C-alpha cells in the first residue's frame, strides 16, 4: 500500500490539473528553476514521450530503439537534481490557488514527492504531446542524446529563456519568467 499511495496521489493530481489550470494562471519559473526542473524531469519526459509516441513512430525510430536506455542513463543523476527541482515542482503544484493537494505534497517524504512528480510529468507529456510531433521530437532527442543530462537540461532552459525574451516562453503549462 505504501508504494501505491504516491501513484494514487499522482492520479489525483493529474485529475485535478484541468481544474487547477482554470483556477489560476500558470506560475512563472525563473530560468534556474526551469533548468533544475528540466534536469530532474528528463528521464520522465523521455519515458512519457517514448510511451506516447510508440504507436505512431515507425519500428526503426530512435526513441523506440533507445528511449528506455537514454531515460535510464539520465536517471542516474535524478537524486542529485531533486533538491533544486523540488522547489520548482512545489511552485507548479501550488499554482492551483491554495488547494489541499499542495499542502499534502509538502508533508510527504521526498521519495513519495519524487514518485508523484515522475508520474505527473510522464502523464502531462502523455496528455499534452500531439502525436503529429512525435517524429520531430524523435529526431531532436536523437541529436541531444549524446549530451550529458545537465547539458541537455541547460540547452532546453536556454531555448526557453530565449523565447521568454520575445514574450512567447511557454512549455506546456509552465511559463518562463523574462530575465
Secondary structure, 3 states (H helix, E strand, C coil): CHHHHHHHHHHHHHHHHHHHHHHCCCCEECHHHHHHHHHHHHHHHHHHHHHHHCCCCCCCCHHHHHHHHHHHHHHCCHHHHHHHHHHHHHHHHHHHCCCHHHHHHHHCCHHHHHHHHHHHHHHHHHHHCCHHHHHHHHHHHHHHCCCCHHHHHHHHHHHHHHHHHCCCCEECCEEECCC
